[in-house]
Amino acid sequence: MNRYPIWKYAVIAVSMAIGFLYTLPNFFPEVPAVQVSSSKAGVKLDTALLQSIEESLKAASIPYRGATLDSSGVKIRFDDTETQIKGRDALGTKLGGNYIVALNLLSTSPQWLASIGALPMYLGLDMRGGVHFLLQVDMKAALDKAGDRYVTDLRGLMRTEKIQYAGIAREGGGVVLRFRDEAERAKALFTIDKNYPDLNSRAQEGGGGSEFRVFSQLKPEAQKRIQDGAVLQNIQILRNRVNELGVAEPIIQQQGAERVVVQLPGVQDTARAKDILGRTATLEIRLANEEPGALEAALAGQVPFGSDLYTERNGSPVLVRRAVVLTGDRINDAQPGFDQRNNEPAVHVSLDGTGARLFKEVTRENVGKRMAIVLVEKGRSEVITAPVIREEIGGGRVQISGRMNTREANDVALLMRAGALAAPMEIVEERTVGPSLGKENIDKGFRSVTWGFLVLAAFICVYYMLMGVISTISLSINLLLLVAILSMLQATLTLPGIAAIALTLGMAIDANVLINERIREEIRWGATPHAAIQAGYERAWGTILDSNITTLIAGIALFLFGSGPVRGFAVVHCLGIMTSMFSAVFVSRGIVAIVYGGRKKLERISIGQIWRPGASAPAPAKP
């Protein structure tokens, strides 16, 4: 009566095997390590770099446990933190500014586990130590900056189209153009609508009818696009700046519509972190110095006066004049796309009115010469690209292509839009977690889960006897599966996550309590042990399903409407509900079938004391 199909045992066995394999890496201790990654899109991470790193460490007589190369970079393990710091300093001096050399902690789990994707969970900031910033993006400033650009653009447009106007100024969140002639105003309205579809322009009367006005304002969808773009640009800039701090696993992500979370594990110097996050950068367009023999002389160590020698992302040297033709302030927008002629990745740049005029003049006078786009940040300059000017470029729309893949085109577009922060940001929340406090949080978190599990297991075993032992085994499998899923998802374990695991254990045992009490009730009303087990699992299933679905709805609501730690708690909580339903019903039923299913005549079940109706004292279960 209580036999279990073979395929169900196969599902349980496979689930337990996968759970054990993917949980196993979390039990291996972490060791000090140094992670080397690229700070530029064009710098390669290959076996040649790995070999160079190993040779550098051997030359400096710095012992290491091993070095590996993966998609995130080269990782070198050390025996202690003192050797780790020596290795970081030696590699930082050897590799230079093209690479990020950061301190890290790596698991010592075997390579064969990593080869099947069995990796340990990440530890959150509250468990590793570091700094946490919550930054508020000034959306009004982003719109004001766009409005200022349109003042210059519209002024240039009126001059280009030879439209007579009396003045232009910012007013009421938009731009106002004044005219003395209604015909000129009508012409201006048509021209603005044609050239700037993002602007909503309308005619206004002013000055007692003697003055004609045009009020232009960004459309709501354009305002939303500018605000969203400002947040995304700021996130990209912050990622570039955090690289300088040498953080191996920074977390920089959007929170809500206007906020950005920055978490820097291992960083304790908040003053330096603030300086890096708040600094500015500029973009410059310069002409290349292509005089005969100039590049050769620069490579020989004699850089011509008024020029700088740089290296492009493909490794080619380029000599650039110091005179700045155009700055990034004149760039309205830059988007990745494709070159229609060659179908290659390209960047499409839109300049403001003054920028378009200057660029047209420069390109007309320098056809056939190279033009360098230089990013200047904190006194250091980098050539993003140096294309050849094919023809005079007018209209303020520029296409940059050549030697770029899709990812690099996207990066270049972001960098060109983001020479400086797209909108000011203010730190509204700041927290620092010391490494000792992080270790203490880890110990307390795991201790709370361990003690909660042990006390719960002891109570359930005493109260339900053998059925309680079976419930404890299914609870252990539930914990195993939950940790395995979190490891497979490469989730970040935080204190709210540990709280969710502890809560999951309590809720998981509740399903077994419902099943055991239902079995007791069936025996109490005269059912045979086999029939009681069968009915207990079948009739308790509806109640278990209802209670877990309602709790799952609450968890989904926390995930959808919460943020930060609340969402982390919700994810672990929802996953725990699903694993608990599997283990409490599916797994425990299989174990009960193994223990009792093979007996034809089952006289009693070890499920603790059973109170019968009308009995004055507890009576043992009878067949």
C-alpha positions as CSV (number, residue, x, y, z in Angstrom):
1,M,0.0,0.0,0.0
2,N,2.8,2.4,0.8
3,R,5.3,1.5,-1.9
4,Y,6.9,4.3,-3.9
5,P,7.5,4.2,-7.7
6,I,11.1,3.7,-8.8
7,W,11.1,6.9,-10.9
8,K,10.3,9.0,-7.8
9,Y,13.3,7.4,-5.9
10,A,15.4,8.3,-9.0
11,V,14.3,11.9,-8.8
12,I,15.1,12.1,-5.1
13,A,18.5,10.5,-5.7
14,V,19.4,12.8,-8.6
15,S,18.3,15.9,-6.6
16,M,20.3,14.9,-3.6
17,A,23.4,14.2,-5.7
18,I,23.1,17.6,-7.4
19,G,22.4,19.3,-4.1
20,F,25.5,17.7,-2.5
21,L,27.8,18.6,-5.4
22,Y,26.7,22.2,-5.6
23,T,26.7,22.7,-1.8
24,L,30.1,21.2,-1.4
25,P,32.2,24.2,-2.5
26,N,30.8,26.3,0.4
27,F,32.5,24.1,2.9
28,F,36.0,24.8,1.6
29,P,37.8,27.7,3.3
30,E,38.7,30.9,1.4
31,V,42.4,31.8,0.9
32,P,44.0,35.2,0.1
33,A,44.3,35.9,-3.6
34,V,45.1,38.6,-6.1
35,Q,42.8,39.1,-9.1
36,V,44.2,40.7,-12.3
37,S,41.6,42.1,-14.8
38,S,41.5,44.5,-17.6
39,S,40.9,48.2,-17.1
40,K,40.3,48.8,-20.8
41,A,38.1,47.2,-23.4
42,G,40.9,46.4,-25.8
43,V,43.4,44.8,-23.4
44,K,43.4,41.0,-23.7
45,L,43.4,38.5,-20.9
46,D,45.1,35.4,-22.3
47,T,47.7,32.7,-21.4
48,A,50.5,35.1,-22.3
49,L,49.4,37.3,-19.5
50,L,49.1,34.4,-17.1
51,Q,52.7,33.3,-18.0
52,S,54.0,36.8,-17.5
53,I,52.4,37.0,-14.1
54,E,53.9,33.7,-13.0
55,E,57.3,34.8,-14.2
56,S,57.0,38.1,-12.4
57,L,56.2,36.4,-9.1
58,K,59.0,33.9,-9.5
59,A,61.5,36.8,-10.3
60,A,60.4,38.6,-7.1
61,S,60.7,35.4,-5.1
62,I,57.1,35.5,-4.0
63,P,55.6,32.1,-3.4
64,Y,52.0,31.4,-4.5
65,R,49.7,28.4,-4.4
66,G,48.6,28.5,-8.0
67,A,47.3,30.8,-10.8
68,T,44.3,30.3,-13.0
69,L,42.8,32.2,-16.0
70,D,39.0,32.5,-16.5
71,S,36.6,35.0,-18.0
72,S,37.0,37.5,-15.2
73,G,40.8,37.6,-15.3
74,V,43.8,35.9,-13.8
75,K,43.5,34.8,-10.1
76,I,46.6,33.9,-8.0
77,R,46.3,32.2,-4.6
78,F,48.7,32.8,-1.7
79,D,49.2,31.2,1.7
80,D,48.7,34.3,3.9
81,T,47.7,38.0,3.6
82,E,51.3,39.3,4.0
83,T,52.4,37.4,0.8
84,Q,49.1,38.5,-0.9
85,I,50.0,42.2,-0.4
86,K,53.5,41.6,-1.6
87,G,52.2,39.9,-4.7
88,R,49.7,42.7,-5.3
89,D,52.4,45.4,-5.1
90,A,54.8,43.5,-7.4
91,L,52.2,42.8,-10.0
92,G,50.8,46.4,-9.9
93,T,54.3,47.8,-10.6
94,K,54.9,45.2,-13.4
95,L,51.6,45.4,-15.3
96,G,51.0,49.2,-15.2
97,G,47.7,51.1,-15.7
98,N,46.2,48.7,-18.3
99,Y,45.3,46.2,-15.6
100,I,43.4,46.3,-12.3
101,V,45.3,44.4,-9.6
102,A,42.9,43.8,-6.7
103,L,42.9,41.8,-3.4
104,N,40.4,39.0,-3.3
105,L,39.4,35.9,-1.4
106,L,39.0,32.7,-3.3
107,S,37.6,29.3,-2.4
108,T,40.0,26.3,-2.2
109,S,37.4,23.9,-3.7
110,P,38.8,21.4,-6.2
111,Q,39.1,22.4,-9.9
112,W,36.8,19.6,-11.0
113,L,33.9,21.2,-9.0
114,A,34.5,24.5,-10.7
115,S,34.6,22.8,-14.1
116,I,30.9,21.7,-13.6
117,G,30.0,25.2,-12.4
118,A,29.9,24.2,-8.7
119,L,31.0,27.5,-7.1
120,P,30.5,28.9,-3.6
121,M,28.1,31.7,-2.8
122,Y,29.4,35.2,-2.7
123,L,29.5,36.9,0.7
124,G,27.7,40.2,1.0
125,L,29.2,43.4,2.3
126,D,27.8,42.9,5.8
127,M,29.8,39.6,6.0
128,R,33.1,40.5,4.3
129,G,33.5,44.1,5.3
130,G,33.7,47.2,3.2
131,V,31.8,50.4,2.4
132,H,28.3,51.0,1.2
133,F,27.0,54.1,-0.5
134,L,23.5,55.1,-1.6
135,L,23.7,57.9,-4.1
136,Q,20.8,60.1,-5.2
137,V,20.9,61.4,-8.9
138,D,19.8,65.0,-9.3
139,M,17.2,64.5,-12.1
140,K,16.4,68.3,-12.3
141,A,20.0,69.0,-13.0
142,A,20.0,66.5,-15.8
143,L,17.0,68.2,-17.4
144,D,18.6,71.7,-16.8
145,K,21.8,70.5,-18.5
146,A,19.7,69.3,-21.5
147,G,17.9,72.7,-21.6
148,D,21.1,74.6,-21.6
149,R,22.3,72.6,-24.6
150,Y,19.1,73.4,-26.5
151,V,19.6,77.1,-25.9
152,T,22.9,76.8,-27.8
153,D,21.4,74.5,-30.4
154,L,18.4,76.7,-31.2
155,R,20.6,79.8,-31.4
156,G,22.8,78.1,-33.9
157,L,19.8,76.8,-35.8
158,M,18.3,80.3,-36.2
159,R,21.6,81.6,-37.5
160,T,22.1,78.7,-39.9
161,E,18.5,79.1,-41.3
162,K,18.9,82.9,-41.3
163,I,15.8,83.4,-39.2
164,Q,15.5,86.8,-37.6
165,Y,15.0,86.6,-33.8
166,A,15.1,89.2,-31.0
167,G,16.5,87.0,-28.2
168,I,16.6,83.5,-26.6
169,A,16.6,82.5,-22.9
170,R,15.7,79.8,-20.5
171,E,12.3,80.2,-18.9
172,G,9.9,77.9,-16.9
173,G,11.7,74.7,-17.6
174,G,12.0,75.4,-21.3
175,V,13.5,77.7,-23.9
176,V,11.8,81.0,-25.1
177,L,12.6,82.5,-28.5
178,R,11.4,86.1,-29.1
179,F,10.5,87.5,-32.5
180,R,9.4,90.9,-33.9
181,D,7.7,89.4,-37.0
182,E,5.0,86.7,-36.9
183,A,6.2,85.3,-40.3
184,E,9.7,84.7,-38.8
185,R,8.0,83.0,-35.8
186,A,6.1,80.7,-38.1
187,K,9.2,79.8,-40.0
188,A,11.1,79.2,-36.7
189,L,8.3,76.9,-35.5
190,F,8.4,74.8,-38.7
191,T,12.3,74.6,-38.5
192,I,12.4,73.6,-34.8
193,D,9.8,70.9,-35.3
194,K,11.7,69.5,-38.3
195,N,15.1,69.4,-36.6
196,Y,14.3,68.7,-33.0
197,P,11.5,66.1,-32.7
198,D,12.1,65.8,-28.9
199,L,10.9,69.4,-28.4
200,N,7.3,70.4,-28.0
201,S,7.2,74.0,-29.4
202,R,4.2,76.3,-29.4
203,A,3.5,79.9,-30.2
204,Q,2.9,82.5,-27.5
205,E,2.0,86.2,-27.4
206,G,3.9,88.7,-25.3
207,G,4.7,92.4,-24.9
208,G,1.1,93.5,-25.6
209,G,1.0,91.9,-29.0
210,S,4.2,93.7,-30.2
211,E,6.3,90.6,-29.5
212,F,5.9,87.1,-30.8
213,R,7.3,84.2,-28.8
214,V,8.1,80.5,-29.3
215,F,8.2,78.3,-26.1
216,S,10.0,75.0,-26.6
217,Q,10.0,72.3,-24.0
218,L,11.2,68.7,-23.9
219,K,8.4,66.2,-24.4
220,P,7.6,63.9,-21.4
221,E,8.9,60.9,-23.2
222,A,12.2,62.8,-24.0
223,Q,12.5,63.9,-20.4
224,K,12.0,60.3,-19.2
225,R,14.7,59.1,-21.7
226,I,17.1,61.8,-20.5
227,Q,16.6,60.9,-16.9
228,D,17.0,57.2,-17.5
229,G,20.0,57.8,-19.6
230,A,21.6,60.0,-16.9
231,V,21.3,57.1,-14.3
232,L,22.8,54.6,-16.7
233,Q,25.6,56.9,-17.7
234,N,26.4,57.6,-14.1
235,I,26.5,53.9,-13.3
236,Q,29.0,53.3,-16.2
237,I,31.2,56.2,-14.9
238,L,31.1,54.8,-11.4
239,R,32.2,51.4,-12.7
240,N,35.1,53.0,-14.5
241,R,36.1,54.9,-11.4
242,V,35.8,52.1,-9.0
243,N,38.4,50.2,-11.0
244,E,41.0,52.6,-9.6
245,L,40.2,51.4,-6.1
246,G,41.2,47.9,-7.0
247,V,38.0,46.2,-5.9
248,A,37.6,42.6,-7.1
249,E,33.8,42.3,-6.9
250,P,32.2,45.7,-6.6
251,I,28.4,46.0,-6.7
252,I,27.1,49.0,-8.6
253,Q,23.4,48.8,-9.5
254,Q,20.3,51.0,-9.9
255,Q,17.9,51.1,-7.0
256,G,14.5,52.7,-8.0
257,A,14.3,55.4,-10.6
258,E,16.8,57.9,-9.1
259,R,19.2,56.1,-6.9
260,V,22.4,54.1,-7.3
261,V,23.9,51.6,-4.8
262,V,27.6,51.2,-4.6
263,Q,29.1,48.4,-2.5
264,L,32.9,48.0,-2.3
265,P,33.9,44.9,-0.4
266,G,37.3,45.1,1.3
267,V,37.5,48.9,1.1
268,Q,37.9,50.7,4.4
269,D,39.1,54.1,3.3
270,T,35.8,56.0,2.9
271,A,37.5,59.3,2.1
272,R,39.4,57.9,-0.9
273,A,36.2,56.1,-2.1
274,K,34.3,59.4,-1.9
275,D,37.0,61.2,-3.9
276,I,37.0,58.5,-6.6
277,L,33.2,58.4,-6.9
278,G,32.8,62.2,-7.0
279,R,35.5,63.2,-9.4
280,T,35.0,64.6,-12.9
281,A,36.3,63.6,-16.3
282,T,36.3,65.3,-19.7
283,L,36.4,64.2,-23.3
284,E,38.5,66.0,-25.9
285,I,38.8,65.8,-29.7
286,R,42.2,66.5,-31.0
287,L,44.0,66.2,-34.3
288,A,46.8,63.7,-34.8
289,N,50.3,65.0,-35.6
290,E,51.1,63.3,-38.9
291,E,54.1,65.4,-39.9
292,P,56.8,63.3,-41.6
293,G,59.1,61.7,-39.1
294,A,57.2,63.0,-36.1
295,L,55.9,59.6,-34.9
296,E,59.3,58.0,-35.4
297,A,61.0,60.7,-33.4
298,A,58.4,60.3,-30.6
299,L,58.9,56.6,-30.5
300,A,62.7,57.2,-30.2
301,G,62.0,59.4,-27.1
302,Q,61.9,62.8,-28.7
303,V,58.3,63.8,-28.6
304,P,57.7,67.0,-30.7
305,F,56.7,70.2,-28.8
306,G,53.0,70.6,-28.5
307,S,52.2,66.9,-29.0
308,D,51.6,63.8,-26.8
309,L,52.3,60.1,-27.6
310,Y,49.6,57.7,-26.9
311,T,48.7,54.1,-27.6
312,E,45.4,53.1,-29.2
313,R,43.4,50.2,-27.9
314,N,44.8,47.9,-30.7
315,G,48.3,48.7,-29.5
316,S,49.2,51.1,-32.3
317,P,51.1,54.3,-31.3
318,V,49.5,57.6,-32.2
319,L,50.9,61.1,-31.9
320,V,48.3,63.7,-30.9
321,R,48.5,67.4,-30.9
322,R,47.7,69.1,-27.5
323,A,45.5,71.7,-29.0
324,V,41.9,70.8,-28.2
325,V,39.5,71.1,-31.2
326,L,36.3,70.1,-29.3
327,T,35.4,69.0,-25.8
328,G,32.8,66.5,-24.6
329,D,30.5,69.4,-23.4
330,R,29.5,69.8,-27.1
331,I,28.2,66.2,-27.4
332,N,24.5,65.9,-27.1
333,D,24.3,62.2,-27.5
334,A,26.2,59.1,-28.6
335,Q,24.6,55.8,-29.4
336,P,26.1,52.5,-30.6
337,G,25.0,51.3,-34.0
338,F,26.3,50.0,-37.3
339,D,28.1,51.5,-40.3
340,Q,25.6,51.3,-43.2
341,R,28.4,51.1,-45.7
342,N,30.4,48.2,-44.2
343,N,27.9,46.9,-41.7
344,E,30.5,47.2,-39.0
345,P,29.9,48.3,-35.4
346,A,30.0,52.1,-35.1
347,V,29.2,55.0,-32.8
348,H,26.8,57.7,-33.9
349,V,27.5,61.0,-32.2
350,S,25.2,64.1,-32.1
351,L,26.9,67.5,-31.5
352,D,25.2,70.7,-30.3
353,G,25.0,73.8,-32.5
354,T,28.4,75.2,-31.7
355,G,30.0,71.8,-31.7
356,A,28.5,71.1,-35.2
357,R,29.9,74.3,-36.6
358,L,33.4,73.8,-35.2
359,F,33.4,70.1,-36.3
360,K,32.4,71.1,-39.8
361,E,35.2,73.6,-40.1
362,V,37.8,71.2,-38.7
363,T,36.8,68.2,-40.9
364,R,36.7,70.4,-44.0
365,E,40.2,71.6,-43.4
366,N,41.7,68.2,-42.4
367,V,40.2,65.6,-44.9
368,G,42.5,62.6,-45.0
369,K,44.0,63.2,-41.6
370,R,43.4,61.4,-38.3
371,M,41.4,62.7,-35.5
372,A,41.9,61.4,-31.9
373,I,39.1,61.1,-29.3
374,V,40.8,61.4,-25.9
375,L,39.3,60.7,-22.5
376,V,41.0,62.8,-19.8
377,E,40.4,61.6,-16.2
378,K,42.3,62.8,-13.1
379,G,45.3,64.0,-15.1
380,R,45.5,60.8,-17.2
381,S,44.6,60.6,-20.9
382,E,43.5,57.7,-23.0
383,V,42.9,57.6,-26.8
384,I,39.5,55.8,-27.3
385,T,39.8,55.8,-31.1
386,A,41.7,57.7,-33.8
387,P,39.7,57.5,-37.1
388,V,40.6,59.1,-40.4
389,I,38.5,62.0,-41.6
390,R,37.1,60.9,-45.0
391,E,35.1,64.0,-45.8
392,E,33.6,67.2,-44.4
393,I,31.1,66.4,-41.8
394,G,28.2,68.8,-41.3
395,G,24.9,68.8,-39.5
396,G,26.3,67.9,-36.2
397,R,26.0,64.1,-36.7
398,V,29.2,62.1,-36.6
399,Q,29.9,58.4,-37.2
400,I,33.0,56.8,-35.6
401,S,33.9,53.3,-36.8
402,G,36.8,51.0,-37.4
403,R,38.4,48.2,-35.3
404,M,35.5,47.9,-32.9
405,N,33.2,45.0,-32.0
406,T,29.7,45.5,-30.7
407,R,30.7,45.6,-27.1
408,E,33.5,48.2,-27.7
409,A,31.1,50.3,-29.7
410,N,28.7,50.3,-26.8
411,D,31.5,51.2,-24.3
412,V,32.8,54.0,-26.5
413,A,29.3,55.4,-26.9
414,L,28.9,55.4,-23.1
415,L,32.3,57.0,-22.5
416,M,31.6,59.7,-25.1
417,R,28.3,60.5,-23.4
418,A,29.9,60.3,-20.0
419,G,33.1,62.3,-20.0
420,A,31.7,63.7,-16.7
421,L,28.7,62.7,-14.6
422,A,25.6,63.1,-16.6
423,A,23.9,64.5,-13.5
424,P,25.2,65.4,-10.1
425,M,24.9,62.8,-7.3
426,E,24.6,63.2,-3.6
427,I,25.5,60.5,-1.0
428,V,22.4,60.0,1.0
429,E,23.5,56.9,3.0
430,E,26.9,55.7,4.0
431,R,27.9,52.6,5.9
432,T,31.3,51.1,6.8
433,V,31.6,47.4,7.9
434,G,35.0,46.4,9.3
435,P,36.5,43.0,8.3
436,S,36.4,41.9,12.0
437,L,32.7,42.8,12.2
438,G,32.1,40.9,8.9
439,K,33.7,37.8,10.3
440,E,31.7,38.1,13.5
441,N,28.5,38.4,11.4
442,I,29.4,35.2,9.6
443,D,30.0,33.3,12.8
444,K,26.8,34.6,14.4
445,G,24.7,33.9,11.3
446,F,25.9,30.3,10.9
447,R,25.7,29.7,14.6
448,S,22.0,30.9,14.7
449,V,21.1,28.6,11.8
450,T,22.9,25.7,13.3
451,W,21.4,26.1,16.8
452,G,18.0,26.7,15.3
453,F,18.2,23.5,13.3
454,L,19.5,21.4,16.2
455,V,16.8,22.5,18.7
456,L,14.1,22.1,16.1
457,A,15.4,18.6,15.2
458,A,15.7,17.6,18.9
459,F,12.1,18.7,19.6
460,I,10.6,17.0,16.6
461,C,12.4,13.7,17.2
462,V,11.3,13.6,20.8
463,Y,7.7,14.5,20.0
464,Y,7.2,12.3,16.9
465,M,9.9,9.7,17.5
466,L,10.8,7.8,14.3
467,M,8.5,10.0,12.2
468,G,10.3,12.9,13.7
469,V,13.6,11.5,12.6
470,I,12.2,11.2,9.1
471,S,11.1,14.8,9.3
472,T,14.5,15.9,10.4
473,I,16.2,14.0,7.5
474,S,13.8,15.7,5.0
475,L,14.6,19.1,6.7
476,S,18.3,18.4,6.2
477,I,17.7,17.7,2.5
478,N,15.7,20.9,2.2
479,L,18.6,22.9,3.6
480,L,21.0,21.1,1.3
481,L,18.8,21.8,-1.8
482,L,18.3,25.5,-0.8
483,V,22.1,26.1,-0.4
484,A,22.7,24.3,-3.7
485,I,20.3,26.4,-5.6
486,L,21.7,29.6,-4.2
487,S,25.2,28.4,-5.2
488,M,24.1,27.6,-8.7
489,L,22.5,31.1,-9.0
490,Q,25.8,32.6,-7.6
491,A,23.7,34.5,-5.1
492,T,25.2,36.9,-2.6
493,L,24.7,35.7,0.9
494,T,23.9,38.5,3.3
495,L,22.5,38.7,6.9
496,P,18.9,39.0,5.6
497,G,19.6,35.9,3.5
498,I,20.7,34.0,6.6
499,A,17.5,35.2,8.4
500,A,15.5,33.9,5.4
501,I,17.2,30.5,5.7
502,A,16.4,30.2,9.4
503,L,12.8,31.2,8.7
504,T,12.6,28.6,5.9
505,L,13.7,25.8,8.3
506,G,10.9,26.7,10.7
507,M,8.3,26.8,7.9
508,A,9.5,23.6,6.3
509,I,9.0,21.6,9.5
510,D,5.5,23.0,9.7
511,A,4.5,20.9,6.7
512,N,5.8,17.7,8.4
513,V,3.9,18.6,11.6
514,L,0.7,18.8,9.5
515,I,1.4,15.4,8.0
516,N,2.3,13.7,11.3
517,E,-0.8,15.2,13.0
518,R,-3.0,14.0,10.2
519,I,-1.6,10.5,10.5
520,R,-2.2,10.6,14.2
521,E,-5.8,11.7,13.6
522,E,-6.4,8.9,11.2
523,I,-5.1,6.3,13.7
524,R,-7.1,8.0,16.4
525,W,-10.3,7.3,14.5
526,G,-9.5,3.7,13.8
527,A,-7.6,3.6,10.5
528,T,-4.9,0.9,10.0
529,P,-1.3,2.2,10.1
530,H,-0.9,1.7,6.3
531,A,-4.2,3.5,5.6
532,A,-3.3,6.3,8.1
533,I,0.0,7.0,6.3
534,Q,-1.7,7.1,2.9
535,A,-4.5,9.3,4.1
536,G,-2.2,11.5,6.2
537,Y,-0.1,12.5,3.2
538,E,-3.0,12.9,0.8
539,R,-5.3,14.9,3.1
540,A,-2.5,17.2,4.5
541,W,-1.3,18.1,1.0
542,G,-4.2,20.6,0.4
543,T,-3.5,22.5,3.6
544,I,0.3,22.5,2.9
545,L,-0.2,23.8,-0.6
546,D,-2.6,26.6,0.6
547,S,-0.3,27.8,3.4
548,N,2.8,27.8,1.1
549,I,1.1,29.6,-1.7
550,T,-0.1,32.4,0.5
551,T,3.4,32.7,2.0
552,L,4.8,32.6,-1.5
553,I,2.5,35.5,-2.6
554,A,3.9,37.6,0.3
555,G,7.4,36.7,-0.7
556,I,6.8,37.8,-4.3
557,A,5.3,41.0,-3.1
558,L,8.4,41.7,-1.0
559,F,10.6,41.0,-4.1
560,L,8.5,43.2,-6.5
561,F,8.0,46.2,-4.2
562,G,11.0,45.9,-1.9
563,S,14.6,46.9,-2.6
564,G,18.1,46.0,-1.4
565,P,18.2,43.7,1.6
566,V,14.4,43.2,1.5
567,R,14.6,41.8,-2.1
568,G,17.5,39.5,-1.0
569,F,15.4,38.2,1.9
570,A,12.5,37.6,-0.5
571,V,14.5,35.6,-3.0
572,V,15.9,33.2,-0.4
573,H,12.5,33.0,1.2
574,C,10.7,32.1,-2.0
575,L,13.3,29.5,-3.0
576,G,13.0,28.0,0.5
577,I,9.3,27.6,0.2
578,M,9.6,25.6,-3.0
579,T,12.4,23.4,-1.7
580,S,10.5,22.8,1.6
581,M,7.4,21.6,-0.3
582,F,9.5,19.2,-2.3
583,S,11.4,17.8,0.7
584,A,8.5,17.8,3.2
585,V,6.1,15.9,1.0
586,F,8.0,14.2,-1.8
587,V,11.2,13.2,0.0
588,S,9.7,12.3,3.4
589,R,7.1,10.2,1.7
590,G,9.8,8.2,0.0
591,I,11.6,7.7,3.3
592,V,8.4,6.5,5.0
593,A,7.8,4.1,2.1
594,I,11.3,2.6,2.7
595,V,10.8,2.2,6.4
596,Y,7.2,1.0,6.5
597,G,6.2,0.1,2.9
598,G,7.7,-3.4,2.9
599,R,5.7,-4.6,5.9
600,K,2.4,-6.4,5.0
601,K,1.2,-6.5,8.5
602,L,2.0,-3.2,10.2
603,E,0.8,-3.1,13.8
604,R,1.9,0.4,14.8
605,I,3.8,3.5,13.7
606,S,6.5,5.2,15.8
607,I,4.8,8.6,15.9
608,G,4.6,9.5,19.6
609,Q,1.7,9.4,22.0
610,I,-1.8,9.5,20.5
611,W,-4.9,10.8,22.4
612,R,-8.1,9.0,21.5
613,P,-11.6,10.5,21.8
614,G,-12.9,10.2,25.3
615,A,-9.6,8.9,26.8
616,S,-8.4,10.4,30.0
617,A,-4.7,9.7,29.4
618,P,-2.5,9.3,26.3
619,A,-2.7,5.8,24.8
620,P,-0.2,4.2,22.5
621,A,-1.1,3.7,18.9
622,K,-2.8,0.4,18.1
623,P,-3.5,-1.3,14.8
